[in-house]
Structure formats: C-alpha cells, structure tokens
Amino acid sequence: MPKQTVNKKPAAPKRTTKPKAKAKTTTKPKPRTKAKPKPKVVAYTPAELEVEYPYDMFPWKLIHNERGEKRSCYFQCEEHRKKHIARYKMTKKDIIFMGYKYD
C-alpha cells in the first residue's frame, strides 16, 4: 500500500486586532471652593483691649459655638487653649475666634 499523505488545511491568516480602547470615564469637575478669608489683624486701643481681654492673668482668648450658643473662654497659656479644644473635640466650624492679648 502506498503511503497516504495527509492533506493539511492551510492555516487561517492571523487576524490583527486593534487593542480595544478603554471606556472613557467621565469625571465630574471639582467643585470650586471659595477662597478662605485671611484673619483680620485688629489694633485695639487700650480701652478696647480691657473690654476684649478683661483678665490680665488670662491673655489667650477663644470664642466658639457650643450647641448654638456663643461662648468666650480665657486661658493662661496656649497649651491650655489647645487642651480645651482637644478635650471638647472642636472643629474649625465651631471656633469663631482665637487670639492673644499682646499680638
């Protein structure tokens, strides 16, 4: 018997595929934030200074909102003021004013 030859099918040509484009994601534009106003530097006269800071021993002042009520607190040093803010977990929204008598 003669050898039978196997007829191979010709290989299919390779298809060149372009890489699929990534789906475009629409990004929302970032909301514009208002520029934060810089703290105002106020020069007090001696009479106004006595009204704003009535205690000589407590030159640090903090005015903040507490349950809708405006409160003024006076401190001997900056560390005491920071401790008070941390203890009551105040945020920037709560604090209205922080100041030092001799600035």
Long-range contacts (C-beta under 8 A, 24 or more apart in sequence): 41-103, 49-101, 52-101, 53-101, 59-100, 59-101, 59-102, 60-98, 60-99, 60-100, 60-101, 61-97, 61-98, 61-99, 61-100, 61-101, 62-95, 62-97, 62-98, 63-95, 63-96, 63-97, 63-98, 64-90, 64-94, 64-95, 64-96, 65-93, 65-94, 65-96, 66-94, 70-96
